[in-house]
Amino acid sequence: MLNNLTTPHEYPGKLFVVEGIDGSGKTTQLALLAKWLSAAGHPVFVTEWNSSALVKAATKTGKKKNSLTPMTFSLLHATDFADRLLYNIIPPLKAGMIVLADRYT
């Protein structure tokens, strides 16, 4: 598994990931970086944790009602990541874009 995280991908784009706890400024820093890279003429795509349309509403409702078990929460996050990887991360990388990910692993 670790090998999958350290082996370079074969796509022409670049993937930059920011990990950290809630409220640490990840989203703010990535927004600033995206603005700077775009101003320099680089094509940029930003993706955020828990932003997949497949699970966003379910996660929000479950959190609000305090009805998510640890297993359900983990499965929702795994689904979110799989959807974002297939539709929001790999296609821009294939297109040669810079992908900025607010959480990844």
C-alpha positions as CSV (number, residue, x, y, z in Angstrom):
1,M,0.0,0.0,0.0
2,L,2.7,2.5,0.9
3,N,4.4,1.8,-2.5
4,N,1.2,3.0,-4.2
5,L,1.6,6.3,-2.4
6,T,5.2,6.8,-3.2
7,T,5.3,5.6,-6.8
8,P,5.0,8.4,-9.3
9,H,2.0,8.4,-11.6
10,E,2.3,8.3,-15.3
11,Y,0.3,11.4,-16.1
12,P,1.8,14.6,-17.4
13,G,0.1,16.7,-14.7
14,K,1.3,17.3,-11.1
15,L,-0.5,16.4,-7.9
16,F,0.0,18.5,-4.7
17,V,-1.6,17.4,-1.5
18,V,-2.1,19.3,1.7
19,E,-3.0,17.2,4.8
20,G,-3.8,18.5,8.2
21,I,-6.4,18.8,10.9
22,D,-9.7,20.7,10.6
23,G,-9.1,24.5,10.9
24,S,-5.4,24.4,10.2
25,G,-5.6,26.5,7.1
26,K,-5.4,23.9,4.3
27,T,-8.2,25.3,2.2
28,T,-6.9,28.9,2.6
29,Q,-3.4,28.0,1.6
30,L,-4.5,25.9,-1.4
31,A,-6.8,28.8,-2.6
32,L,-3.8,31.2,-2.4
33,L,-1.6,28.7,-4.2
34,A,-4.2,28.1,-6.9
35,K,-4.6,31.9,-7.4
36,W,-0.8,32.3,-7.7
37,L,-0.3,29.3,-10.1
38,S,-3.2,30.5,-12.3
39,A,-1.8,34.0,-12.4
40,A,1.4,32.5,-13.6
41,G,-0.4,30.8,-16.5
42,H,-0.6,27.2,-15.1
43,P,-3.9,25.3,-15.5
44,V,-5.1,24.4,-12.0
45,F,-7.8,22.2,-10.6
46,V,-8.7,22.1,-6.8
47,T,-10.4,19.2,-5.1
48,E,-11.5,19.0,-1.5
49,W,-12.2,16.2,0.9
50,N,-15.9,15.3,1.2
51,S,-16.9,17.2,-1.9
52,S,-18.2,14.3,-4.1
53,A,-21.8,14.8,-5.0
54,L,-22.4,11.1,-4.3
55,V,-21.9,11.4,-0.6
56,K,-21.8,15.1,0.4
57,A,-25.5,15.3,1.3
58,A,-25.5,12.0,3.2
59,T,-22.4,13.0,5.2
60,K,-23.9,16.4,6.0
61,T,-27.2,14.9,7.1
62,G,-25.6,12.1,9.1
63,K,-23.3,14.5,10.9
64,K,-26.2,16.8,11.7
65,K,-28.4,13.9,13.1
66,N,-25.3,12.3,14.8
67,S,-26.3,9.0,13.1
68,L,-23.1,7.9,11.4
69,T,-21.3,4.9,12.9
70,P,-17.5,4.9,12.5
71,M,-17.9,2.2,9.8
72,T,-20.5,4.2,7.9
73,F,-18.4,7.4,8.1
74,S,-15.4,5.5,6.8
75,L,-17.3,4.0,3.9
76,L,-18.7,7.4,3.0
77,H,-15.2,8.9,3.0
78,A,-13.9,5.9,0.9
79,T,-16.7,6.5,-1.6
80,D,-16.0,10.2,-1.7
81,F,-12.3,9.5,-2.4
82,A,-13.0,6.9,-5.1
83,D,-15.4,9.2,-6.9
84,R,-13.0,12.2,-6.7
85,L,-10.1,10.1,-7.8
86,L,-11.9,8.8,-10.9
87,Y,-13.6,12.1,-11.9
88,N,-11.8,15.0,-10.3
89,I,-8.2,14.0,-9.9
90,I,-7.1,11.6,-12.7
91,P,-8.7,13.5,-15.7
92,P,-7.0,16.8,-14.9
93,L,-3.7,15.0,-14.4
94,K,-4.1,13.3,-17.7
95,A,-4.8,16.7,-19.2
96,G,-1.5,18.0,-17.8
97,M,-3.1,20.2,-15.1
98,I,-1.8,20.9,-11.6
99,V,-4.2,19.3,-9.2
100,L,-4.3,20.7,-5.7
101,A,-5.9,18.3,-3.2
102,D,-7.3,19.4,0.2
103,R,-6.6,16.0,1.8
104,Y,-5.9,12.8,-0.2
105,T,-4.9,9.9,2.0
